[in-house]
Amino acid sequence: MNIVFMGSESVPFIKTGGLADVLGSLPKALAQKGNDVSVFIPLYGKIKPEYREKMEYVGAFFVDLDWRRQHVGVFKYIIDGVDYFFIDNEYYFNRNGIYGEIDDGERFVYFSRACVQALKFLNLKADIVHANDWHTGLVPIYIKEYAKGDSFYSGIKSVYTIHNIKYQGVFDLNGMRPLLGFTDEYIHEDGIKFYEAINMMKAGIVYSDLVTTVSKTYSNEITYPYFGEGLDGIIRKHSNKLVGIVNGIDYEKYNPETDKMIDYNYSVNNLENKKKNKRVIQKICGLPERDDVAVIGLVSRLVELKGIDLLEYVLGEVLQMDVQFIVLGTGDYKYEEMLKFYERIFRSKMAARIYFDEEHSHKVYSGADLYLMPSIAEPCGISQLIAMRYGTLPIVRQTGGLVDTVEAYNKFTGEGTGFGFSNINAHELLFTIKDAVSLYYNNKEEFNKLIKNAMTTDFSWNYSCDEYIDYYNRLINNKF
Ligand code: GLC
């Protein structure tokens, strides 16, 4: 089967969120199962020279956008058996940032059209085109449109994955209309119109052949107004083609037995080395180097959706306990300042590392005992999977993918792979942290059992990859 992914980010090239992790690992898993897989992403200026130098120039063509003809350069890089194609246009993608530009709408109309036209330019005979998040929401429309006049595109099935319904790509209708290049056939309430604007995620939902989201619980949640972010109605309308498939992680990259970014490799049968990693991260963070203290880690974008507000209410109390708390990440200024404030007050207990560094994140995953993820909404979540793989027990709010992947500790049966609380309530968070810390100090045997459970649960792509293949096959055989 020939599968082409289209999206805005992919590791190792460029990353702002979990979308990049998925586009950097699911295609590889599909390729390992014998499929021909390609991925299209923009050639952002921020992509490092070490990758650019190894890219092969394939050729160039043009895309018409309103009265302009825009250049499309195509570069290729093969990694893990997957062909990555980079869409090059300096005007659109050689900027300081990745998103948040005044012309984001135009940039991703351009990208979506360039990707779909590139299929033909490269003579890439895709069975499935798999678009992701708002940036490529228009792709299913272009496939339909181009198929009207060109048999090359007929028969291609489109899949659209919602990684996070909060970011929809909503742009001014009148400004965008000339750029879109299609008729008003699609611009109405049941199409891409969203009040007086256009909504690119809505386009993906309405016009793709299959809509997926990244966990089963989230696929149900987004049918309700609280999680649907204004699109719950359209989700309900198209629920017959909506499925939830939970994300996995790359088991080769995230493997405590072989990971070169951590100082001491370990496995479920040799947890002694995990303690040495605790010392490493304590040293990096300037915290007292102690084996016997509960270390809590948090690696995240620092935004409201990730539950940082909840944390703010109780952080002072959390730090009254004998714990060390390490935060790694950047985000909203107010949260960055809040965390730095607590660091100043609790020098020996708290480290607010307001940056992101891949290697340090691995050191936190391997060196901490507990991992905090109090998300308000979480489509899937990747870092709790990584934490469990490294034997670091997650403390999560039970929402979305966190419900599907973390089995909350049950003190009566002793089962679990982490700790959970259900309501958006700061004190529930506090009490759950207290329960977890108390288990760490008072019942090592039970705590270690949870570590074993977490480390031996399979969070690789294996099963989910088969689910995707199954759905792709159903689409190709018109059996969906
Ligand atoms: C988004 C979601 C996250 C999910 C990721 C990959 O970043 O917020 O929950 O794991 O996409 O699908």
Residues whose N, C-alpha, C, O or C-beta is under 5 A from the ligand:
A	BS01	GLC	G17 G18 L19 V22 H163 N164 V214 E378 P379 C380 G381 I382
